[in-house]
Amino acid sequence: MCPAMNMTVEETESRYQKGVRHLCENGITRIPRKYILPVSDRPVIVKKEEEIDENLNLPIIDFAQLQGRNRSQVLKSLSKACEEYGFFQLVNHGIPSKIIQHIIEVGKKFFELPFEERAKYMSTDMQAPVRLGTSFNQNKDGVFCWRDFLKLSCHSLSSDLLSLWPSSPVDLREAAANYAKQTKFLYQLLIGAILESLGIVKENEVNDSLKEFENGSQLLVLNCYPSCPEPDLTLGMPPHSDYGLLTLLLQDEVKGLQIQHQGKWLIVEPIPNSFVVNVGDHLEIFSNGRYKSVLHRVLVNSSKSRISVASLHSLPYSCKIQPCPKLINESNPKLYKDTDFATFLEYLSSCEHKSKSFLESRKLIN
């Protein structure tokens, strides 16, 4: 029996706030009620022989070809991926494998630290530059999800900011800073290709158009999904869309990410040394609905813990996100309200974040 069952309500709530790793370290064999989803929201765990039908091979974008002679053809593939899937796998991206392996390794080491060491970075302040938390939004979630996370603000990699990041493991700051620099540069090149694929700019105009994206927001999120004794009753993350322009996700070798495609939940096959890139709510707004932010969720399993690293990118926090005027005309009227990051935070802190609820709140009724 779970030790939490013998506690008072206050003690139980306090334990949940300390995260899933803390629960696991106390030797639970059943998941507490706080993590059990209603039957209609639970994942359907497929049998081995059914897995082929439940796996999804996302469109693959070869970044090296995007930078070469085949750019026009790759841009067409990029546009189709963003319209039809909202996701793609990015290969040959040029980030050294040692930088990728390093961030995965320090992520594992951080979540293996004693609870007292991890707890130094716990915060419920959603704007904190460093924040250890659990679930999705532990302040509002009615049912918690099987996830702990460490969020690092990367808007500027100054010594003042880096000094706030965890000092253990000893190489975490170096690994995260190197990874953040590399993914930011990659994001800027990708967003240039996105602008070109939308027909907003021509290839020789991309560099000038990127100036407003250079000092944009970047948030690095290290996710830990511990092995779960009852994975069919809970989720690592519930169905949601990402708020920003683009998210670059690094997965380890353990399957878990699912996206909703053609009405089905399909597992994304991990490709070693690649990124899963997805359209965020801000890009759906900016493209006036042409590119879609798509619902995705995370499964957990009973045998292996899973680590992923998400690099979320958008415009500076103070900037307005609005449909690009070049994409609006009589036949394609404006579909979304202008928004900003402050509006998103206010929305997120006031209600339980479900599905694409924030994006739905930004739609204009025509």
C-alpha angles and dihedrals in degrees: 000000000000111000089224090069091073094054132093118258091257093050092047093050090048091054092050090052088057091066143246095285088058091052092049092049087059091060105248118180097184126041116246119251090252088073099043112107124214110268092254092056099046121110119252106234107212125215121248094257091053097051096094091064092047098051123092128207104205122211109278120225115197104213093196090058090046087061093046143056094303093061096118093052093045090049089057090051090047092052092049091049093051092047100044104029108013084218139074139172114243117209133176089028095153100237107134114252091230090063090049094048092046095057091048091049096049090046090057091046093050094054090046091058117110112277092247090059094048092045091066088079100045114126139156091204104111091202096052111127089227121030134171112194146146141231113010102290107357091190094060110017112118090197118029122228126225098257142105121192143188115209121198122189110223102179088124126007093214122152089248091058095042090052088064093056118094114285091207127102087040093228097045096098093049094045094047094045093050091046093047092052093049096047092046091055090047091048092053091053091047094049088051089055090047091054090049093047090053090054092242095122138013122238093260090052098051098093093054091048092053095066094090089052097049097085097036128137121279126185123185114206122190108198125200120193107183120207108275127217092215108028094165091066101054146026135231088224128359123236108293145140125232119253101220138069100266135358121204108202125195114199128193119225094278116098118234113120116104129181128197110245126169091346096308133102107236129185116238110229110231114237112202115250093006136113129232104219122195138186113247131211091262092057091048088053093044092050089046091238099313094111114046132220103215132208115255136170140183128242123206129209139210099237110043139038115227132214127196133171120211123194108197118198135187142135120300112295091249095053126101118240112214139153109281108258090223089064096051124088140133093286093043108038124187109284103182139053120240112263143174140200093265089058090052093050091048090051094046094049094048101053145017109278110234133171111317094330096136093051090047088055089057096054120109118228106231 
